[in-house]
Amino acid sequence: NAGVTQTPKFRVLKTGQSMTLLCAQDMNHEYMYWYRQDPGMGLRLIHYSVGEGTTAKGEVPDGYNVSRLKKQNFLLGLESAAPSQTSVYFCASRAEGRRTDTQYFGPGTRLTVL
Amino acid sequence: AQSVTQPDIHITVSEGASLELRCNYSYGATPYLFWYVQSPGQGLQLLLKYFSGDTLVQGIKGFEAEFKRSQSSFNLRKPSVHWSDAAEYFCAVGGYNQGGKLIFGQGTELSVKP
């Protein structure tokens, strides 16, 4: 049981390049989330999904796209990377329940855009 | 507006001393409240959570937190800090019917002096 995994762990891009970050969970959770973490700003929600085939915008969606083709995977895409997207990206999946609601986080992807 | 404020960016305590990390929130619906810990280069680990009922909740690693509705606060405490507690701590608020989306505070970095 691996929980939430993220690929890759590190990546350096040049401005204008594209890439996809992969998040996978093996807990059969419906809800999945992508956050970015920047110094002094905590974590901010980029996009999320409430189930296979669904996506929704979070707090800071501009410049990102997502897809949830399979329940266990949630992909985050950067079509044309910008230096402002230099950040640490975390994926999470949610165990839903009135008294057990918990998000489980992956280890993160550190992205640098030059 | 929904928000979480952690007033202390950085706190230093001596090993064996007590600890209190502050968290204030603004949330329109019934809040779910969480404390997460992040060690350097790692993902976020859930310390404890509050949904309803007893306002004093116990978590892992000897941490506890008290929910005070009148003060919109959810402060984290530990009676005796260990060097391994040095990390960054995040308070978060969410709602069951809000897609499980979490709003995070800016984080408090804890340093522990020997």
Interface residues (C-beta under 8 A of the other chain):
Chain A: V4 Y31 Y33 Y35 G40 M41 G42 L43 R44 L45 Y48 V50 A56 G58 F90 A92 R94 E96 R98 R99 D101 T102 Q103 Y104 F105 G106 P107 G108
Chain B: V4 I9 Y32 Y36 Q42 G43 L44 Q45 L46 K49 F51 S52 F90 A92 G94 Y96 G99 G100 K101 L102 I103 F104 G105 Q106 G107
